[in-house]
Amino acid sequence: MLVLSPIGVIHSPYKTVGEAPRQGSSREAICQVEVFPAFGEGLRNIEMFSRLVLIYWFHRSTGYSLSVTPPGDVKPRGLFASRSPRRPSPLGLCIVELLDREGNVLKVRGLDAIDGTPLLDIKPYLFHIDERDSV
């Protein structure tokens, strides 16, 4: 049995799915990532990193199709060849810029999640591991 438990919640200016950007990387909005107190110790030394990888649950996603047509495309493709939030396991992933930490709250830029999104995990973005040359 698979059980995922949130470690926190995302607070953003995007109140509806329609307001959220398709990708957060070019967005200037500052969002807050609230980590629940029980997990606060896990934030020790997080300030060492300028970028973080956030993994979250698309809690308002409903249903999915294995064939999708992404925005800007005219031909359908397989769901797993897209970034559609409507998935069998609706996980979101975003690389954000860490601006500040105030206790258990991280201030970040570059996030595409809507307000109230459950946070599942945080990982440091490591340029020497995560960055890849264009294919």
N, CA, C and O atoms as CSV, one atom per row, in Angstrom:
chain,resi,resn,atom,element,x,y,z
A,1,MET,N,N,0.837,-1.176,0.000
A,1,MET,CA,C,0.000,0.000,0.000
A,1,MET,C,C,0.888,1.248,0.000
A,1,MET,O,O,1.853,1.330,0.760
A,2,LEU,N,N,0.566,2.181,-0.827
A,2,LEU,CA,C,1.298,3.436,-0.927
A,2,LEU,C,C,0.560,4.498,-0.135
A,2,LEU,O,O,-0.636,4.714,-0.333
A,3,VAL,N,N,1.278,5.161,0.762
A,3,VAL,CA,C,0.688,6.239,1.550
A,3,VAL,C,C,1.609,7.448,1.453
A,3,VAL,O,O,2.793,7.365,1.779
A,4,LEU,N,N,1.068,8.553,1.009
A,4,LEU,CA,C,1.815,9.803,0.946
A,4,LEU,C,C,1.210,10.765,1.962
A,4,LEU,O,O,-0.005,10.957,1.998
A,5,SER,N,N,2.050,11.358,2.775
A,5,SER,CA,C,1.585,12.313,3.772
A,5,SER,C,C,2.259,13.651,3.524
A,5,SER,O,O,3.479,13.708,3.373
A,6,PRO,N,N,1.493,14.719,3.480
A,6,PRO,CA,C,2.090,16.043,3.273
A,6,PRO,C,C,3.025,16.416,4.410
A,6,PRO,O,O,2.792,16.067,5.567
A,7,ILE,N,N,4.093,17.136,4.058
A,7,ILE,CA,C,4.998,17.686,5.065
A,7,ILE,C,C,4.737,19.179,5.259
A,7,ILE,O,O,5.338,19.817,6.123
A,8,GLY,N,N,3.840,19.721,4.450
A,8,GLY,CA,C,3.540,21.140,4.548
A,8,GLY,C,C,2.486,21.534,3.528
A,8,GLY,O,O,1.822,20.690,2.927
A,9,VAL,N,N,2.354,22.843,3.351
A,9,VAL,CA,C,1.362,23.383,2.426
A,9,VAL,C,C,1.959,24.593,1.714
A,9,VAL,O,O,2.759,25.335,2.284
A,10,ILE,N,N,1.557,24.775,0.471
A,10,ILE,CA,C,2.038,25.880,-0.350
A,10,ILE,C,C,1.023,27.009,-0.311
A,10,ILE,O,O,-0.178,26.791,-0.471
A,11,HIS,N,N,1.523,28.218,-0.098
A,11,HIS,CA,C,0.689,29.423,-0.134
A,11,HIS,C,C,1.136,30.258,-1.325
A,11,HIS,O,O,2.295,30.664,-1.411
A,12,SER,N,N,0.217,30.509,-2.233
A,12,SER,CA,C,0.562,31.263,-3.437
A,12,SER,C,C,-0.555,32.238,-3.771
A,12,SER,O,O,-1.657,32.123,-3.234
A,13,PRO,N,N,-0.286,33.193,-4.648
A,13,PRO,CA,C,-1.330,34.130,-5.055
A,13,PRO,C,C,-2.340,33.513,-6.019
A,13,PRO,O,O,-3.349,34.139,-6.340
A,14,TYR,N,N,-2.078,32.292,-6.482
A,14,TYR,CA,C,-2.948,31.640,-7.463
A,14,TYR,C,C,-4.051,30.886,-6.723
A,14,TYR,O,O,-3.792,29.862,-6.090
A,15,LYS,N,N,-5.257,31.385,-6.803
A,15,LYS,CA,C,-6.369,30.801,-6.040
A,15,LYS,C,C,-7.130,29.724,-6.813
A,15,LYS,O,O,-7.816,28.898,-6.212
A,16,THR,N,N,-7.011,29.728,-8.137
A,16,THR,CA,C,-7.708,28.736,-8.950
A,16,THR,C,C,-6.721,28.116,-9.939
A,16,THR,O,O,-5.652,28.667,-10.200
A,17,VAL,N,N,-7.095,26.977,-10.475
A,17,VAL,CA,C,-6.261,26.308,-11.472
A,17,VAL,C,C,-6.041,27.231,-12.673
A,17,VAL,O,O,-4.947,27.259,-13.236
A,18,GLY,N,N,-7.058,27.975,-13.064
A,18,GLY,CA,C,-6.953,28.879,-14.198
A,18,GLY,C,C,-5.973,30.023,-13.983
A,18,GLY,O,O,-5.411,30.541,-14.947
A,19,GLU,N,N,-5.760,30.424,-12.730
A,19,GLU,CA,C,-4.837,31.516,-12.429
A,19,GLU,C,C,-3.379,31.051,-12.412
A,19,GLU,O,O,-2.474,31.854,-12.641
A,20,ALA,N,N,-3.148,29.791,-12.149
A,20,ALA,CA,C,-1.778,29.282,-12.021
A,20,ALA,C,C,-1.076,29.262,-13.372
A,20,ALA,O,O,-1.681,28.908,-14.384
A,21,PRO,N,N,0.191,29.640,-13.389
A,21,PRO,CA,C,0.937,29.572,-14.656
A,21,PRO,C,C,1.187,28.132,-15.056
A,21,PRO,O,O,1.202,27.239,-14.209
A,22,ARG,N,N,1.385,27.903,-16.355
A,22,ARG,CA,C,1.687,26.540,-16.828
A,22,ARG,C,C,3.007,26.056,-16.259
A,22,ARG,O,O,3.133,24.891,-15.882
A,23,GLN,N,N,3.975,26.928,-16.195
A,23,GLN,CA,C,5.278,26.637,-15.598
A,23,GLN,C,C,5.648,27.838,-14.744
A,23,GLN,O,O,5.372,28.976,-15.122
A,24,GLY,N,N,6.256,27.601,-13.621
A,24,GLY,CA,C,6.570,28.691,-12.717
A,24,GLY,C,C,7.889,29.383,-12.971
A,24,GLY,O,O,8.126,30.464,-12.433
A,25,SER,N,N,8.756,28.792,-13.776
A,25,SER,CA,C,10.129,29.275,-13.904
A,25,SER,C,C,10.257,30.741,-14.298
A,25,SER,O,O,11.230,31.389,-13.913
A,26,SER,N,N,9.319,31.275,-15.042
A,26,SER,CA,C,9.426,32.665,-15.478
A,26,SER,C,C,8.575,33.611,-14.631
A,26,SER,O,O,8.451,34.789,-14.968
A,27,ARG,N,N,8.003,33.131,-13.566
A,27,ARG,CA,C,7.115,33.944,-12.735
A,27,ARG,C,C,7.883,34.641,-11.622
A,27,ARG,O,O,8.796,34.068,-11.028
A,28,GLU,N,N,7.506,35.867,-11.350
A,28,GLU,CA,C,8.158,36.664,-10.317
A,28,GLU,C,C,7.422,36.617,-8.979
A,28,GLU,O,O,7.944,37.095,-7.973
A,29,ALA,N,N,6.226,36.052,-8.956
A,29,ALA,CA,C,5.439,36.023,-7.718
A,29,ALA,C,C,6.214,35.311,-6.613
A,29,ALA,O,O,6.837,34.273,-6.839
A,30,ILE,N,N,6.163,35.885,-5.421
A,30,ILE,CA,C,6.798,35.268,-4.265
A,30,ILE,C,C,5.743,34.437,-3.537
A,30,ILE,O,O,4.669,34.927,-3.188
A,31,CYS,N,N,6.077,33.184,-3.322
A,31,CYS,CA,C,5.174,32.243,-2.660
A,31,CYS,C,C,5.803,31.795,-1.349
A,31,CYS,O,O,7.012,31.912,-1.150
A,32,GLN,N,N,4.964,31.281,-0.463
A,32,GLN,CA,C,5.453,30.762,0.803
A,32,GLN,C,C,5.210,29.265,0.872
A,32,GLN,O,O,4.129,28.772,0.547
A,33,VAL,N,N,6.227,28.569,1.297
A,33,VAL,CA,C,6.155,27.126,1.475
A,33,VAL,C,C,6.220,26.885,2.978
A,33,VAL,O,O,7.275,27.016,3.597
A,34,GLU,N,N,5.085,26.533,3.547
A,34,GLU,CA,C,4.999,26.303,4.989
A,34,GLU,C,C,5.244,24.822,5.274
A,34,GLU,O,O,4.493,23.957,4.822
A,35,VAL,N,N,6.295,24.548,6.023
A,35,VAL,CA,C,6.609,23.184,6.432
A,35,VAL,C,C,6.010,22.985,7.824
A,35,VAL,O,O,6.221,23.807,8.716
A,36,PHE,N,N,5.273,21.907,8.006
A,36,PHE,CA,C,4.647,21.655,9.297
A,36,PHE,C,C,5.716,21.542,10.387
A,36,PHE,O,O,6.800,21.014,10.140
A,37,PRO,N,N,5.412,22.039,11.599
A,37,PRO,CA,C,6.396,22.033,12.687
A,37,PRO,C,C,7.059,20.675,12.938
A,37,PRO,O,O,8.239,20.625,13.283
A,38,ALA,N,N,6.333,19.599,12.773
A,38,ALA,CA,C,6.904,18.261,13.015
A,38,ALA,C,C,8.081,17.964,12.085
A,38,ALA,O,O,8.896,17.089,12.378
A,39,PHE,N,N,8.174,18.687,10.968
A,39,PHE,CA,C,9.239,18.453,9.989
A,39,PHE,C,C,10.240,19.610,9.945
A,39,PHE,O,O,11.142,19.616,9.107
A,40,GLY,N,N,10.088,20.575,10.831
A,40,GLY,CA,C,10.929,21.775,10.821
A,40,GLY,C,C,12.411,21.491,10.928
A,40,GLY,O,O,13.208,22.162,10.272
A,41,GLU,N,N,12.808,20.520,11.734
A,41,GLU,CA,C,14.226,20.188,11.886
A,41,GLU,C,C,14.842,19.789,10.546
A,41,GLU,O,O,16.043,19.964,10.340
A,42,GLY,N,N,14.044,19.264,9.654
A,42,GLY,CA,C,14.536,18.870,8.336
A,42,GLY,C,C,14.970,20.045,7.464
A,42,GLY,O,O,15.598,19.847,6.424
A,43,LEU,N,N,14.639,21.265,7.883
A,43,LEU,CA,C,15.036,22.455,7.125
A,43,LEU,C,C,16.425,22.965,7.512
A,43,LEU,O,O,16.917,23.920,6.912
A,44,ARG,N,N,17.052,22.350,8.490
A,44,ARG,CA,C,18.375,22.814,8.923
A,44,ARG,C,C,19.328,22.843,7.738
A,44,ARG,O,O,19.449,21.863,7.003
A,45,ASN,N,N,19.999,23.968,7.561
A,45,ASN,CA,C,20.981,24.213,6.497
A,45,ASN,C,C,20.377,24.364,5.103
A,45,ASN,O,O,21.114,24.366,4.117
A,46,ILE,N,N,19.062,24.489,4.999
A,46,ILE,CA,C,18.430,24.645,3.673
A,46,ILE,C,C,18.927,25.914,2.973
A,46,ILE,O,O,18.931,25.995,1.744
A,47,GLU,N,N,19.347,26.910,3.778
A,47,GLU,CA,C,19.824,28.173,3.207
A,47,GLU,C,C,21.117,28.006,2.412
A,47,GLU,O,O,21.524,28.924,1.700
A,48,MET,N,N,21.753,26.871,2.521
A,48,MET,CA,C,22.971,26.601,1.730
A,48,MET,C,C,22.666,26.534,0.238
A,48,MET,O,O,23.579,26.603,-0.584
A,49,PHE,N,N,21.398,26.402,-0.115
A,49,PHE,CA,C,21.019,26.173,-1.503
A,49,PHE,C,C,20.210,27.354,-2.034
A,49,PHE,O,O,19.320,27.865,-1.355
A,50,SER,N,N,20.525,27.770,-3.233
A,50,SER,CA,C,19.792,28.878,-3.853
A,50,SER,C,C,18.548,28.390,-4.584
A,50,SER,O,O,17.620,29.160,-4.833
A,51,ARG,N,N,18.539,27.104,-4.924
A,51,ARG,CA,C,17.385,26.527,-5.615
A,51,ARG,C,C,16.970,25.230,-4.928
A,51,ARG,O,O,17.792,24.485,-4.395
A,52,LEU,N,N,15.665,24.992,-4.964
A,52,LEU,CA,C,15.099,23.790,-4.362
A,52,LEU,C,C,14.172,23.112,-5.350
A,52,LEU,O,O,13.603,23.762,-6.227
A,53,VAL,N,N,14.021,21.819,-5.209
A,53,VAL,CA,C,13.045,21.058,-5.971
A,53,VAL,C,C,11.880,20.774,-5.020
A,53,VAL,O,O,12.061,20.142,-3.979
A,54,LEU,N,N,10.697,21.240,-5.381
A,54,LEU,CA,C,9.500,20.981,-4.584
A,54,LEU,C,C,8.668,19.916,-5.283
A,54,LEU,O,O,8.468,19.960,-6.497
A,55,ILE,N,N,8.192,18.966,-4.504
A,55,ILE,CA,C,7.304,17.926,-5.019
A,55,ILE,C,C,5.985,18.078,-4.274
A,55,ILE,O,O,5.956,18.134,-3.045
A,56,TYR,N,N,4.899,18.144,-5.030
A,56,TYR,CA,C,3.602,18.415,-4.415
A,56,TYR,C,C,2.511,17.636,-5.118
A,56,TYR,O,O,2.729,17.036,-6.170
A,57,TRP,N,N,1.333,17.658,-4.517
A,57,TRP,CA,C,0.182,16.907,-4.993
A,57,TRP,C,C,-0.802,17.858,-5.655
A,57,TRP,O,O,-1.269,18.805,-5.022
A,58,PHE,N,N,-1.122,17.618,-6.923
A,58,PHE,CA,C,-2.143,18.417,-7.614
A,58,PHE,C,C,-3.512,18.036,-7.046
A,58,PHE,O,O,-4.240,17.242,-7.642
A,59,HIS,N,N,-3.850,18.601,-5.908
A,59,HIS,CA,C,-5.029,18.182,-5.154
A,59,HIS,C,C,-6.359,18.530,-5.827
A,59,HIS,O,O,-7.402,18.015,-5.426
A,60,ARG,N,N,-6.335,19.384,-6.826
A,60,ARG,CA,C,-7.578,19.696,-7.547
A,60,ARG,C,C,-7.652,19.036,-8.916
A,60,ARG,O,O,-8.573,19.297,-9.690
A,61,SER,N,N,-6.698,18.197,-9.205
A,61,SER,CA,C,-6.687,17.485,-10.475
A,61,SER,C,C,-7.759,16.402,-10.453
A,61,SER,O,O,-7.908,15.677,-9.470
A,62,THR,N,N,-8.494,16.306,-11.541
A,62,THR,CA,C,-9.540,15.280,-11.634
A,62,THR,C,C,-9.393,14.532,-12.944
A,62,THR,O,O,-9.287,15.134,-14.013
A,63,GLY,N,N,-9.388,13.232,-12.849
A,63,GLY,CA,C,-9.349,12.396,-14.040
A,63,GLY,C,C,-8.076,12.586,-14.849
A,63,GLY,O,O,-7.220,13.407,-14.520
A,64,TYR,N,N,-7.978,11.810,-15.902
A,64,TYR,CA,C,-6.845,11.918,-16.811
A,64,TYR,C,C,-7.180,11.194,-18.097
A,64,TYR,O,O,-8.110,10.390,-18.159
A,65,SER,N,N,-6.402,11.497,-19.121
A,65,SER,CA,C,-6.481,10.808,-20.400
A,65,SER,C,C,-5.062,10.423,-20.766
A,65,SER,O,O,-4.128,11.184,-20.512
A,66,LEU,N,N,-4.886,9.255,-21.356
A,66,LEU,CA,C,-3.545,8.823,-21.746
A,66,LEU,C,C,-3.059,9.490,-23.027
A,66,LEU,O,O,-1.906,9.323,-23.423
A,67,SER,N,N,-3.952,10.255,-23.680
A,67,SER,CA,C,-3.602,11.023,-24.865
A,67,SER,C,C,-3.982,12.479,-24.615
A,67,SER,O,O,-5.129,12.776,-24.281
A,68,VAL,N,N,-3.023,13.381,-24.776
A,68,VAL,CA,C,-3.278,14.805,-24.522
A,68,VAL,C,C,-2.684,15.638,-25.648
A,68,VAL,O,O,-1.776,15.194,-26.351
A,69,THR,N,N,-3.198,16.835,-25.811
A,69,THR,CA,C,-2.629,17.798,-26.746
A,69,THR,C,C,-2.166,18.993,-25.923
A,69,THR,O,O,-2.987,19.809,-25.503
A,70,PRO,N,N,-0.856,19.107,-25.688
A,70,PRO,CA,C,-0.342,20.209,-24.874
A,70,PRO,C,C,-0.597,21.565,-25.536
A,70,PRO,O,O,-0.728,21.649,-26.757
A,71,PRO,N,N,-0.666,22.623,-24.729
A,71,PRO,CA,C,-0.836,23.965,-25.293
A,71,PRO,C,C,0.271,24.263,-26.306
A,71,PRO,O,O,1.446,23.991,-26.059
A,72,GLY,N,N,-0.121,24.820,-27.436
A,72,GLY,CA,C,0.840,25.142,-28.481
A,72,GLY,C,C,1.080,24.027,-29.474
A,72,GLY,O,O,1.672,24.252,-30.530
A,73,ASP,N,N,0.626,22.815,-29.148
A,73,ASP,CA,C,0.757,21.693,-30.081
A,73,ASP,C,C,-0.564,21.486,-30.817
A,73,ASP,O,O,-1.619,21.931,-30.365
A,74,VAL,N,N,-0.489,20.810,-31.946
A,74,VAL,CA,C,-1.712,20.492,-32.679
A,74,VAL,C,C,-1.968,18.993,-32.716
A,74,VAL,O,O,-3.089,18.552,-32.970
A,75,LYS,N,N,-0.928,18.215,-32.464
A,75,LYS,CA,C,-1.068,16.760,-32.485
A,75,LYS,C,C,-1.070,16.207,-31.065
A,75,LYS,O,O,-0.300,16.658,-30.217
A,76,PRO,N,N,-1.932,15.234,-30.809
A,76,PRO,CA,C,-1.927,14.603,-29.490
A,76,PRO,C,C,-0.649,13.797,-29.270
A,76,PRO,O,O,-0.009,13.332,-30.212
A,77,ARG,N,N,-0.310,13.653,-28.024
A,77,ARG,CA,C,0.825,12.805,-27.640
A,77,ARG,C,C,0.445,12.041,-26.380
A,77,ARG,O,O,-0.589,12.308,-25.768
A,78,GLY,N,N,1.271,11.111,-26.008
A,78,GLY,CA,C,1.007,10.344,-24.797
A,78,GLY,C,C,1.125,11.210,-23.549
A,78,GLY,O,O,1.953,12.118,-23.492
A,79,LEU,N,N,0.306,10.929,-22.566
A,79,LEU,CA,C,0.298,11.683,-21.320
A,79,LEU,C,C,1.695,11.810,-20.722
A,79,LEU,O,O,2.070,12.880,-20.243
A,80,PHE,N,N,2.469,10.723,-20.748
A,80,PHE,CA,C,3.774,10.726,-20.108
A,80,PHE,C,C,4.833,11.458,-20.936
A,80,PHE,O,O,5.986,11.564,-20.517
A,81,ALA,N,N,4.446,11.960,-22.102
A,81,ALA,CA,C,5.293,12.826,-22.910
A,81,ALA,C,C,4.800,14.267,-22.793
A,81,ALA,O,O,5.045,15.091,-23.675
A,82,SER,N,N,4.104,14.558,-21.694
A,82,SER,CA,C,3.570,15.897,-21.447
A,82,SER,C,C,3.771,16.256,-19.976
A,82,SER,O,O,4.201,15.430,-19.172
A,83,ARG,N,N,3.452,17.499,-19.648
A,83,ARG,CA,C,3.510,17.951,-18.256
A,83,ARG,C,C,2.118,18.248,-17.724
A,83,ARG,O,O,1.963,19.037,-16.792
A,84,SER,N,N,1.131,17.636,-18.294
A,84,SER,CA,C,-0.240,17.835,-17.838
A,84,SER,C,C,-0.377,17.489,-16.357
A,84,SER,O,O,0.171,16.483,-15.908
A,85,PRO,N,N,-1.104,18.314,-15.588
A,85,PRO,CA,C,-1.337,17.991,-14.175
A,85,PRO,C,C,-2.392,16.899,-13.982
A,85,PRO,O,O,-2.535,16.365,-12.882
A,86,ARG,N,N,-3.117,16.571,-15.024
A,86,ARG,CA,C,-4.160,15.538,-14.929
A,86,ARG,C,C,-3.518,14.189,-15.240
A,86,ARG,O,O,-3.369,13.805,-16.400
A,87,ARG,N,N,-3.133,13.468,-14.153
A,87,ARG,CA,C,-2.346,12.243,-14.262
A,87,ARG,C,C,-2.915,11.184,-13.332
A,87,ARG,O,O,-3.673,11.512,-12.419
A,88,PRO,N,N,-2.564,9.911,-13.548
A,88,PRO,CA,C,-3.023,8.863,-12.626
A,88,PRO,C,C,-2.542,9.115,-11.197
A,88,PRO,O,O,-3.288,8.882,-10.245
A,89,SER,N,N,-1.319,9.582,-11.040
A,89,SER,CA,C,-0.774,10.010,-9.749
A,89,SER,C,C,-0.356,11.469,-9.929
A,89,SER,O,O,0.753,11.738,-10.389
A,90,PRO,N,N,-1.223,12.407,-9.575
A,90,PRO,CA,C,-0.994,13.813,-9.926
A,90,PRO,C,C,0.077,14.511,-9.083
A,90,PRO,O,O,-0.217,15.348,-8.230
A,91,LEU,N,N,1.324,14.135,-9.354
A,91,LEU,CA,C,2.457,14.758,-8.683
A,91,LEU,C,C,2.931,15.962,-9.481
A,91,LEU,O,O,3.003,15.921,-10.709
A,92,GLY,N,N,3.253,17.029,-8.769
A,92,GLY,CA,C,3.854,18.199,-9.384
A,92,GLY,C,C,5.287,18.333,-8.924
A,92,GLY,O,O,5.639,17.928,-7.816
A,93,LEU,N,N,6.110,18.903,-9.783
A,93,LEU,CA,C,7.519,19.109,-9.474
A,93,LEU,C,C,7.909,20.466,-10.027
A,93,LEU,O,O,7.604,20.785,-11.176
A,94,CYS,N,N,8.580,21.261,-9.214
A,94,CYS,CA,C,8.990,22.583,-9.676
A,94,CYS,C,C,10.328,22.943,-9.031
A,94,CYS,O,O,10.543,22.702,-7.843
A,95,ILE,N,N,11.208,23.515,-9.823
A,95,ILE,CA,C,12.468,24.035,-9.306
A,95,ILE,C,C,12.242,25.505,-8.999
A,95,ILE,O,O,11.863,26.279,-9.879
A,96,VAL,N,N,12.480,25.896,-7.733
A,96,VAL,CA,C,12.217,27.262,-7.295
A,96,VAL,C,C,13.495,27.902,-6.769
A,96,VAL,O,O,14.453,27.217,-6.411
A,97,GLU,N,N,13.487,29.216,-6.732
A,97,GLU,CA,C,14.576,29.975,-6.142
A,97,GLU,C,C,14.242,30.239,-4.683
A,97,GLU,O,O,13.177,30.776,-4.380
A,98,LEU,N,N,15.135,29.871,-3.781
A,98,LEU,CA,C,14.943,30.135,-2.357
A,98,LEU,C,C,15.379,31.561,-2.064
A,98,LEU,O,O,16.540,31.916,-2.267
A,99,LEU,N,N,14.448,32.376,-1.585
A,99,LEU,CA,C,14.737,33.780,-1.295
A,99,LEU,C,C,15.036,34.012,0.183
A,99,LEU,O,O,15.896,34.824,0.525
A,100,ASP,N,N,14.325,33.299,1.059
A,100,ASP,CA,C,14.457,33.545,2.490
A,100,ASP,C,C,13.819,32.402,3.262
A,100,ASP,O,O,13.001,31.648,2.736
A,101,ARG,N,N,14.210,32.297,4.505
A,101,ARG,CA,C,13.592,31.341,5.426
A,101,ARG,C,C,13.259,32.067,6.711
A,101,ARG,O,O,14.103,32.753,7.289
A,102,GLU,N,N,12.026,31.913,7.151
A,102,GLU,CA,C,11.588,32.455,8.430
A,102,GLU,C,C,10.998,31.300,9.223
A,102,GLU,O,O,9.820,30.975,9.074
A,103,GLY,N,N,11.814,30.681,10.061
A,103,GLY,CA,C,11.366,29.521,10.831
A,103,GLY,C,C,11.042,28.366,9.899
A,103,GLY,O,O,11.910,27.874,9.177
A,104,ASN,N,N,9.789,27.938,9.919
A,104,ASN,CA,C,9.346,26.811,9.092
A,104,ASN,C,C,8.737,27.261,7.761
A,104,ASN,O,O,8.115,26.463,7.061
A,105,VAL,N,N,8.915,28.525,7.417
A,105,VAL,CA,C,8.348,29.057,6.173
A,105,VAL,C,C,9.474,29.476,5.236
A,105,VAL,O,O,10.363,30.243,5.608
A,106,LEU,N,N,9.416,28.953,4.009
A,106,LEU,CA,C,10.375,29.312,2.972
A,106,LEU,C,C,9.708,30.274,2.002
A,106,LEU,O,O,8.581,30.040,1.568
A,107,LYS,N,N,10.395,31.345,1.665
A,107,LYS,CA,C,9.904,32.253,0.632
A,107,LYS,C,C,10.629,31.886,-0.652
A,107,LYS,O,O,11.858,31.840,-0.699
A,108,VAL,N,N,9.842,31.625,-1.696
A,108,VAL,CA,C,10.407,31.158,-2.955
A,108,VAL,C,C,9.830,31.924,-4.139
A,108,VAL,O,O,8.771,32.545,-4.043
A,109,ARG,N,N,10.544,31.866,-5.247
A,109,ARG,CA,C,10.069,32.456,-6.500
A,109,ARG,C,C,10.159,31.382,-7.577
A,109,ARG,O,O,11.065,30.548,-7.571
A,110,GLY,N,N,9.190,31.420,-8.516
A,110,GLY,CA,C,9.225,30.489,-9.644
A,110,GLY,C,C,8.318,29.292,-9.465
A,110,GLY,O,O,8.559,28.240,-10.057
A,111,LEU,N,N,7.283,29.432,-8.663
A,111,LEU,CA,C,6.387,28.309,-8.354
A,111,LEU,C,C,5.098,28.420,-9.156
A,111,LEU,O,O,4.617,29.522,-9.420
A,112,ASP,N,N,4.539,27.275,-9.542
A,112,ASP,CA,C,3.313,27.260,-10.345
A,112,ASP,C,C,2.124,26.633,-9.616
A,112,ASP,O,O,1.079,26.425,-10.233
A,113,ALA,N,N,2.251,26.327,-8.335
A,113,ALA,CA,C,1.193,25.635,-7.596
A,113,ALA,C,C,0.136,26.615,-7.082
A,113,ALA,O,O,0.434,27.776,-6.798
A,114,ILE,N,N,-1.087,26.134,-6.968
A,114,ILE,CA,C,-2.160,26.980,-6.449
A,114,ILE,C,C,-2.140,26.983,-4.920
A,114,ILE,O,O,-1.573,26.092,-4.289
A,115,ASP,N,N,-2.767,27.995,-4.349
A,115,ASP,CA,C,-2.825,28.160,-2.905
A,115,ASP,C,C,-3.462,26.940,-2.244
A,115,ASP,O,O,-4.509,26.464,-2.683
A,116,GLY,N,N,-2.828,26.439,-1.193
A,116,GLY,CA,C,-3.355,25.290,-0.469
A,116,GLY,C,C,-2.849,23.950,-0.960
A,116,GLY,O,O,-3.273,22.911,-0.454
A,117,THR,N,N,-1.951,23.947,-1.937
A,117,THR,CA,C,-1.427,22.693,-2.479
A,117,THR,C,C,-0.606,21.951,-1.426
A,117,THR,O,O,0.276,22.543,-0.805
A,118,PRO,N,N,-0.885,20.655,-1.216
A,118,PRO,CA,C,-0.106,19.871,-0.253
A,118,PRO,C,C,1.327,19.653,-0.746
A,118,PRO,O,O,1.551,19.227,-1.879
A,119,LEU,N,N,2.281,19.951,0.123
A,119,LEU,CA,C,3.697,19.756,-0.154
A,119,LEU,C,C,4.101,18.363,0.297
A,119,LEU,O,O,3.856,17.986,1.443
A,120,LEU,N,N,4.724,17.589,-0.601
A,120,LEU,CA,C,5.118,16.219,-0.271
A,120,LEU,C,C,6.598,16.082,0.065
A,120,LEU,O,O,6.967,15.250,0.894
A,121,ASP,N,N,7.459,16.894,-0.575
A,121,ASP,CA,C,8.888,16.762,-0.308
A,121,ASP,C,C,9.626,17.990,-0.824
A,121,ASP,O,O,9.135,18.727,-1.679
A,122,ILE,N,N,10.827,18.184,-0.276
A,122,ILE,CA,C,11.747,19.237,-0.697
A,122,ILE,C,C,13.109,18.579,-0.864
A,122,ILE,O,O,13.546,17.791,-0.025
A,123,LYS,N,N,13.765,18.916,-1.958
A,123,LYS,CA,C,15.122,18.422,-2.191
A,123,LYS,C,C,15.961,19.597,-2.680
A,123,LYS,O,O,15.444,20.478,-3.367
A,124,PRO,N,N,17.241,19.625,-2.340
A,124,PRO,CA,C,18.080,20.692,-2.898
A,124,PRO,C,C,18.313,20.446,-4.386
A,124,PRO,O,O,18.477,19.306,-4.822
A,125,TYR,N,N,18.325,21.523,-5.151
A,125,TYR,CA,C,18.698,21.439,-6.559
A,125,TYR,C,C,20.210,21.530,-6.604
A,125,TYR,O,O,20.790,22.519,-6.157
A,126,LEU,N,N,20.842,20.516,-7.134
A,126,LEU,CA,C,22.299,20.460,-7.211
A,126,LEU,C,C,22.718,20.586,-8.666
A,126,LEU,O,O,22.550,19.655,-9.454
A,127,PHE,N,N,23.258,21.727,-9.011
A,127,PHE,CA,C,23.596,22.011,-10.401
A,127,PHE,C,C,24.459,20.913,-11.007
A,127,PHE,O,O,24.196,20.477,-12.128
A,128,HIS,N,N,25.472,20.463,-10.298
A,128,HIS,CA,C,26.395,19.470,-10.864
A,128,HIS,C,C,25.744,18.100,-11.063
A,128,HIS,O,O,26.292,17.254,-11.770
A,129,ILE,N,N,24.592,17.876,-10.453
A,129,ILE,CA,C,23.872,16.606,-10.624
A,129,ILE,C,C,22.633,16.783,-11.511
A,129,ILE,O,O,22.369,15.972,-12.398
A,130,ASP,N,N,21.877,17.867,-11.250
A,130,ASP,CA,C,20.573,18.045,-11.892
A,130,ASP,C,C,20.623,18.722,-13.258
A,130,ASP,O,O,19.736,18.493,-14.081
A,131,GLU,N,N,21.615,19.531,-13.518
A,131,GLU,CA,C,21.706,20.244,-14.789
A,131,GLU,C,C,22.199,19.295,-15.872
A,131,GLU,O,O,23.168,18.561,-15.676
A,132,ARG,N,N,21.531,19.317,-17.002
A,132,ARG,CA,C,21.915,18.478,-18.147
A,132,ARG,C,C,22.045,19.366,-19.378
A,132,ARG,O,O,21.305,20.337,-19.538
A,133,ASP,N,N,22.985,19.026,-20.239
A,133,ASP,CA,C,23.101,19.731,-21.519
A,133,ASP,C,C,21.862,19.421,-22.344
A,133,ASP,O,O,21.262,18.355,-22.208
A,134,SER,N,N,21.491,20.352,-23.188
A,134,SER,CA,C,20.344,20.125,-24.070
A,134,SER,C,C,20.603,18.941,-24.969
A,134,SER,O,O,21.723,18.729,-25.433
A,135,VAL,N,N,19.569,18.178,-25.211
A,135,VAL,CA,C,19.692,16.981,-26.060
A,135,VAL,C,C,19.531,17.369,-27.502
A,135,VAL,O,O,19.600,16.511,-28.383
